[in-house]
Amino acid sequence: MAEEAESIDFAGFYTATATRVVGYLYVVLGSVAEAEDAAQEAYTRAWLRWNKVRGYEDPEAWVRTVGFRVAMSSWRKTRNRLSAHRTSGAGASGAHVPEMSPDRLVVVEALRRIPAEQRRALVLFHLLGLTIAEIAEEIGAPVGTVKARLSRGRKALAPYVSEFADDEDAPPGAASSSPPPSLPSFPSSGDSAARFAKKGMVSGA
């Protein structure tokens, strides 16, 4: 009975958070497939140590962090392959993501042009709505470092995204004076849930 209760507990956590986590990783990586793979690995690790993870103050932040690290490790090892894959048009195309407007595709393409850590800070701030202090805690960096990454990231995106161009001279870490750019919709987590269910990791997912 205890194991069944834990499984249901994890299934509820997964159902409530998977779409956000996959969406976060998608915008950071620019690839739905890579985002789903990284999320699946992160949730697998959470499931294997759920007794510990569920006691954390923010289990979702733990999964996001693990997913990001998994993705970055994989991305570094396969950078050339992914580059060729994307160039061929088979990777992160709008066809796999609901409601991918040209403006949103521009934002994803622009994000790929900046360093991963700056991209991560911008997505956590503008997409997930975390505060600077929360971002600092999640990525394990000083508040000043987060502010610097946000400032540099906005400046790097300014030539490609007009909303950031308007704030190019804003103080580091300051909130944008104009509405944040229209970031891509989160991809559906249905496929990921099905994969987990087949593996027996999510009961009732």
N, C-alpha and C positions, 0 to 999 in steps of 0.2 A: 504493500500500500504506500509505503514511504517513497519507493522508487517511482510509482505511478504519479504521486503528487508532485514530485520533482520534475517529471517529464511534462506534466500539464503546466507547471509553473514556467518552465523554460519555453514551452510552446506559446504561452501567452506573451512572454517577453519578446520572442522572435516575431510573432504576428504584429505586435505593437511598434516594433522598431526597424524591421528589415527594410521597409521602403525608404525610410530616411537614410539608413546606413548605405544602402546600395546607391541611392541618389547622390549622397555626399561623395562616395568613391568614384561614381561616374563623372561628376564634374571635375574632380581632381585629376582623374586619369584620362578622361575623354573617350572611354571605351566601355560600353555596357557589358561586354563579355568579360573584360578584365575586372570590372567592378564587381560583377556577380561572383567570379572566382575568388577574389580577395575576401568578399563578404562571407562566402561559404566557408572558407578556411577559418576566418575569425569566429564565426558562430560555432563551428566545429570545436574549436579550442575552448570557447565559452561553455559549450555543452559538456565537454569532458571534465571541466573543473567548475561546474555550475554551483556546487555547494559553497565554493569560495567566491566566485564572481557575483552571485546574487546578493552577497553581503556588502558589496562595494557601494559607495555613495551614489555612483552613476555608472551602472553596468554598461549602458549604451556607449558612454565615452570610452570605456575599456575596449569594447568591440570595434569602435571607430578607429582607435589607435592601433590595435592589432591589425585590422584590415589595411590601414595605411602602410604599416611597416611591411606586411606581406606583399602588398602591391609594389612598393618601392623596390623591394629586394628582387621581385620577379621582373620588374620593369628594367632594372639595371642589367640583369642577366640577358634579357631578350630585346634590348633597345633596337638593335639593327633589324631584327625580325618584325617587330611591331611597326617600325618606320616603313618598311616595305609593305606590310599588310595595310597600313592606313593609306599609303600612297596609291595602292591598288583600288582603294575605295571599299574594301571588304570589312574594315574595322568599325570605327565608331561613326556609322552613317545615321542620318536622321531617320531612316526607314525603321530602325529598331527602337526608336524613342517616340512616344506619343507627342504630338503637337510641337515638333521641332521646327520652329519658324526660322527664317534666314537670320533674323537678329540674334536668336539664341545660338545658332551655329557659329556666328561671328564671335560670340562671347567664349564659347568652348575653344575655338581655334586660337583666340587671343590668350586664353589661360595656358595653353600648351607652350606658349612662347616665353613664359617666365619660369624661374626656378620653382621646384616642387614645394619648398617650404613657404615661399611667398604665396603660391597658389593655395596651399592648405590654409594659411591664415585668412586669406580673402574669402574662401568658401565657408569656413567656420563662422566668419563674421557676417558676411552678406547673405549667405544661403541659410545657415542654421540659426543665425541670430544670437550666437554666443557673445558674451561681453569679452572685453580684452582680458580681464582677470581670469575668466573661465577658459579662454584659449590658452593663456599662459600656463594654467594648471594642467590642461589636457596635453599640451605638447612638451611640458617640462622645460619651459624657457622663461626668463625674466619678462616682466611686463614691457620693459623698454625694448626688448628684442621683438616682441609681438608688434608693438607700435611701429618699429622700424620696418618690419616685413610688410605690414599693411601699407605704409607710406611708399616703400619702394615698389611694391606690387601695383599699387594704383598708378604710380608714375610710369611703370613699364607698360601698363594697359592703356594709358591715356591715348597713344596714337591710334589704337584700334577700337576703343570703346568710349564714346563721347561723354557718357556720364562721369567717367573717371577723369576725363580731360578737364571737366568743369571744376574738379577738386584737386587739380595737380598741385596747387599752392597751399592746400589745407595743412594744418599742423599734423605731425605724425600721430596716427591713431585716432584722429578726429573722425566723428561720424560724417558721412557724406552729406553735403548740403542739398543734393538732389537725390531723387529716388534711386535705389540701387538698380543696376542693370537687370534686364529680364533674363534670369538664369534658367537653364533648361528644367522642364518638369522632371520629377523623379520617375525613373522607369518602374514599371510594375514589378512587384516582387513575387508574382504568381509562379513564374518558372523556378525561381530559387526555392520557394516553399515546396514545390513539387519534388525538387531534387532532394531536399532535406527529408521529406516524408518517405521517399523511396529508400533512403539510407537508414530510416528508423530514428532519425535525430529529433524530429519534431512530431509529437503525438497530436494528431488532430489538426495539423497545420493545413 
